Amino acid sequence: MHFVYILYSKKLNKFYTGYTQDLKERNKQHSSKEVPFTLRGCPWILVYYEAFLERSDALREEKFLKTGKGRERRGYLLKSLIAKIKS
């Protein structure tokens, strides 16, 4: 399986989108400060993921979610979470 995931850092009030083949292990790496890019935002909370059979599909989705339209879709997918964060 291939996964696209979205993490949220309350500390930074930011989202992080990534790709992995092992979601549980990758989440553990982010949370234990093993990933330099997400180090400052710990703790990260897994707020969304999608599973794909094909690697190419997962990478295409990850790339899309990092575009302007993709961030709009992320906002739609996480509408209730974002509302809780802002209140």
N, CA, C and O of each residue as an XYZ file, in Angstrom:
348
protein
N       0.834     -1.191      0.000
C       0.000      0.000      0.000
C       0.876      1.251      0.000
O       2.007      1.235      0.487
N       0.346      2.301     -0.540
C       1.009      3.598     -0.590
C       0.050      4.624      0.008
O      -1.149      4.613     -0.272
N       0.594      5.500      0.827
C      -0.242      6.446      1.558
C       0.176      7.889      1.327
O       1.362      8.205      1.235
N      -0.819      8.752      1.234
C      -0.629     10.197      1.287
C      -1.265     10.611      2.603
O      -2.381     10.200      2.921
N      -0.550     11.425      3.363
C      -1.056     11.774      4.690
C      -0.906     13.274      4.936
O      -0.095     13.957      4.310
N      -1.716     13.753      5.865
C      -1.643     15.150      6.280
C      -1.490     15.169      7.795
O      -2.272     14.563      8.527
N      -0.470     15.877      8.238
C      -0.219     16.066      9.661
C      -0.553     17.507     10.018
O      -0.540     18.392      9.163
N      -0.849     17.728     11.285
C      -1.102     19.088     11.754
C      -0.259     19.349     12.996
O      -0.177     18.511     13.894
N       0.366     20.524     13.035
C       1.122     20.967     14.200
C       0.378     22.121     14.848
O       0.239     23.189     14.253
N      -0.094     21.909     16.053
C      -0.768     22.982     16.794
C       0.250     24.065     17.159
O      -0.075     25.252     17.176
N       1.463     23.650     17.447
C       2.536     24.573     17.822
C       2.791     25.604     16.716
O       2.935     26.794     16.997
N       2.846     25.144     15.452
C       3.095     26.033     14.319
C       1.818     26.481     13.613
O       1.851     27.388     12.781
N       0.686     25.841     13.946
C      -0.580     26.053     13.255
C      -0.398     25.838     11.752
O      -0.820     26.657     10.934
N       0.249     24.700     11.406
C       0.537     24.383     10.006
C       0.239     22.919      9.726
O       0.244     22.066     10.614
N      -0.021     22.670      8.439
C      -0.211     21.314      7.951
C       1.037     20.866      7.199
O       1.778     21.683      6.653
N       1.254     19.569      7.182
C       2.348     18.964      6.427
C       1.764     17.804      5.646
O       1.069     16.962      6.216
N       2.034     17.747      4.355
C       1.541     16.677      3.492
C       2.717     15.834      3.041
O       3.749     16.367      2.634
N       2.564     14.518      3.112
C       3.652     13.639      2.719
C       3.161     12.334      2.125
O       1.961     12.071      2.046
N       4.131     11.517      1.707
C       3.881     10.211      1.107
C       4.734      9.171      1.835
O       5.856      9.460      2.253
N       4.199      7.975      1.982
C       4.958      6.875      2.578
C       4.345      5.535      2.184
O       3.209      5.460      1.717
N       5.129      4.486      2.385
C       4.597      3.130      2.217
C       4.246      2.518      3.568
O       3.525      1.522      3.629
N       4.744      3.100      4.638
C       4.488      2.590      5.986
C       4.011      3.754      6.853
O       4.813      4.454      7.471
N       2.719      3.943      6.887
C       2.132      5.093      7.569
C       2.437      5.105      9.069
O       2.774      6.150      9.626
N       2.323      3.975      9.704
C       2.557      3.896     11.149
C       4.004      4.284     11.488
O       4.236      5.068     12.408
N       4.963      3.739     10.753
C       6.372      4.031     11.005
C       6.701      5.492     10.695
O       7.436      6.140     11.440
N       6.155      6.002      9.598
C       6.443      7.391      9.213
C       5.874      8.365     10.243
O       6.519      9.359     10.579
N       4.688      8.090     10.738
C       4.088      8.934     11.772
C       4.952      8.915     13.032
O       5.146      9.945     13.679
N       5.461      7.750     13.366
C       6.343      7.611     14.529
C       7.623      8.441     14.324
O       8.102      9.079     15.262
N       8.170      8.432     13.110
C       9.377      9.206     12.819
C       9.128     10.699     12.989
O       9.945     11.405     13.581
N       8.001     11.182     12.471
C       7.667     12.601     12.624
C       7.517     12.956     14.107
O       8.014     13.993     14.548
N       6.847     12.118     14.863
C       6.572     12.398     16.271
C       7.813     12.310     17.154
O       7.876     12.954     18.201
N       8.796     11.518     16.738
C      10.009     11.362     17.553
C      11.155     12.253     17.058
O      12.317     12.036     17.401
N      10.807     13.256     16.248
C      11.760     14.268     15.782
C      12.885     13.701     14.916
O      13.994     14.235     14.908
N      12.600     12.619     14.187
C      13.593     12.009     13.291
C      13.598     12.642     11.909
O      14.507     12.389     11.119
N      12.602     13.459     11.605
C      12.486     14.074     10.284
C      12.848     15.552     10.418
O      12.094     16.319     11.018
N      13.993     15.962      9.867
C      14.451     17.346     10.040
C      13.431     18.413      9.625
O      13.311     19.441     10.291
N      12.706     18.179      8.544
C      11.785     19.194      8.042
C      10.643     19.484      9.008
O      10.145     20.608      9.062
N      10.228     18.480      9.768
C       9.083     18.659     10.678
C       9.504     18.762     12.139
O       8.654     18.774     13.029
N      10.767     18.835     12.386
C      11.318     18.851     13.739
C      10.719     19.939     14.626
O      10.328     19.666     15.761
N      10.644     21.158     14.122
C      10.178     22.290     14.935
C       8.699     22.215     15.301
O       8.273     22.850     16.266
N       7.914     21.457     14.554
C       6.475     21.456     14.792
C       5.959     20.380     15.715
O       4.748     20.257     15.900
N       6.837     19.605     16.294
C       6.401     18.494     17.146
C       5.606     19.011     18.341
O       5.946     20.054     18.899
N       4.582     18.317     18.730
C       4.099     17.059     18.181
C       3.187     17.272     16.971
O       2.437     18.246     16.906
N       3.265     16.357     16.032
C       2.408     16.373     14.849
C       1.273     15.387     15.061
O       1.464     14.323     15.650
N       0.094     15.744     14.577
C      -1.085     14.895     14.707
C      -1.503     14.456     13.314
O      -1.674     15.288     12.422
N      -1.668     13.155     13.124
C      -2.161     12.639     11.851
C      -3.647     12.974     11.754
O      -4.449     12.486     12.549
N      -4.013     13.812     10.776
C      -5.405     14.248     10.670
C      -6.117     13.684      9.446
O      -7.343     13.749      9.354
N      -5.345     13.126      8.499
C      -5.972     12.603      7.280
C      -4.986     11.702      6.555
O      -3.782     11.958      6.555
N      -5.501     10.651      5.940
C      -4.675      9.864      5.028
C      -5.551      9.193      3.982
O      -6.744      8.968      4.190
N      -4.927      8.881      2.855
C      -5.562      8.139      1.775
C      -4.644      6.987      1.423
O      -3.423      7.141      1.463
N      -5.202      5.839      1.080
C      -4.423      4.675      0.685
C      -4.580      4.443     -0.820
O      -5.667      4.604     -1.374
N      -3.494      4.067     -1.461
C      -3.473      3.816     -2.898
C      -2.784      2.481     -3.167
O      -1.871      2.084     -2.443
N      -3.229      1.805     -4.202
C      -2.578      0.566     -4.608
C      -1.307      0.856     -5.400
O      -0.322      0.126     -5.288
N      -1.330      1.904     -6.189
C      -0.199      2.240     -7.056
C       0.587      3.425     -6.510
O       0.006      4.433     -6.107
N       1.903      3.299     -6.500
C       2.788      4.367     -6.025
C       2.581      5.639     -6.837
O       2.530      6.734     -6.276
N       2.463      5.501     -8.135
C       2.314      6.671     -9.012
C       1.054      7.462     -8.669
O       1.061      8.692     -8.729
N      -0.019      6.774     -8.311
C      -1.260      7.473     -7.934
C      -1.068      8.251     -6.630
O      -1.532      9.384     -6.505
N      -0.389      7.642     -5.669
C      -0.153      8.309     -4.386
C       0.734      9.540     -4.571
O       0.464     10.592     -3.993
N       1.781      9.411     -5.366
C       2.675     10.548     -5.590
C       1.969     11.676     -6.344
O       2.221     12.854     -6.092
N       1.090     11.309     -7.262
C       0.316     12.317     -7.993
C      -0.611     13.069     -7.044
O      -0.754     14.287     -7.141
N      -1.241     12.338     -6.126
C      -2.140     12.968     -5.144
C      -1.357     13.864     -4.180
O      -1.803     14.966     -3.859
N      -0.203     13.400     -3.723
C       0.622     14.226     -2.838
C       0.997     15.533     -3.542
O       0.884     16.615     -2.966
N       1.437     15.418     -4.772
C       1.821     16.614     -5.540
C       0.627     17.556     -5.699
O       0.770     18.770     -5.560
N      -0.543     16.999     -5.989
C      -1.751     17.827     -6.147
C      -2.104     18.549     -4.849
O      -2.428     19.736     -4.867
N      -2.042     17.840     -3.725
C      -2.420     18.450     -2.445
C      -1.491     19.601     -2.051
O      -1.830     20.402     -1.179
N      -0.339     19.683     -2.680
C       0.605     20.764     -2.397
C       0.426     21.959     -3.331
O       1.163     22.939     -3.229
N      -0.552     21.885     -4.245
C      -0.850     23.002     -5.144
C      -1.944     23.875     -4.528
O      -2.511     23.530     -3.492
N      -2.231     24.989     -5.161
C      -3.299     25.871     -4.690
C      -4.648     25.177     -4.645
O      -5.359     25.263     -3.643
N      -5.006     24.490     -5.723
C      -6.285     23.758     -5.756
C      -6.288     22.621     -4.737
O      -7.318     22.315     -4.136
N      -5.138     22.007     -4.552
C      -5.027     20.928     -3.574
C      -5.230     21.436     -2.163
O      -5.863     20.765     -1.348
N      -4.701     22.613     -1.862
C      -4.907     23.198     -0.526
C      -6.383     23.547     -0.335
O      -6.906     23.440      0.775
N      -7.055     23.964     -1.407
C      -8.506     24.204     -1.320
C      -9.212     22.905     -0.953
O     -10.085     22.894     -0.086
N      -8.830     21.800     -1.618
C      -9.451     20.510     -1.343
C      -9.139     20.066      0.084
O     -10.002     19.517      0.769
N      -7.913     20.301      0.528
C      -7.551     19.976      1.906
C      -8.462     20.732      2.871
O      -8.932     20.175      3.863
N      -8.705     22.002      2.569
C      -9.606     22.795      3.403
C     -10.993     22.189      3.462
O     -11.621     22.162      4.520
N     -11.474     21.699      2.321
C     -12.785     21.054      2.270
C     -12.772     19.751      3.075
O     -13.690     19.493      3.853
N     -11.735     18.932      2.889
C     -11.646     17.642      3.577
C     -11.551     17.805      5.087
O     -12.079     16.990      5.843
N     -10.880     18.857      5.514
C     -10.616     19.050      6.941
C     -11.404     20.215      7.530
O     -11.001     20.799      8.536
N     -12.515     20.549      6.906
C     -13.310     21.720      7.299
C     -13.631     21.739      8.798
O     -13.438     22.764      9.452
N     -14.112     20.639      9.342
C     -14.501     20.642     10.762
C     -13.280     20.771     11.675
O     -13.356     21.422     12.717
N     -12.173     20.166     11.300
C     -10.954     20.296     12.103
C     -10.442     21.734     12.077
O     -10.055     22.275     13.113
N     -10.437     22.343     10.914
C      -9.965     23.715     10.777
C     -10.858     24.661     11.576
O     -10.361     25.608     12.185
N     -12.156     24.418     11.582
C     -13.078     25.246     12.362
C     -12.760     25.158     13.859
O     -12.796     26.165     14.565
N     -12.449     23.948     14.335
C     -12.096     23.757     15.747
C     -10.789     24.471     16.079
O     -10.649     25.040     17.162
N      -9.847     24.444     15.165
C      -8.538     25.056     15.382
C      -8.698     26.573     15.511
O      -8.074     27.193     16.372
N      -9.523     27.160     14.667
C      -9.671     28.624     14.631
C     -10.538     29.174     15.750
O     -10.531     30.378     16.005
N     -11.286     28.306     16.422
C     -12.163     28.808     17.503
C     -11.530     28.688     18.860
O     -12.140     29.065     19.861
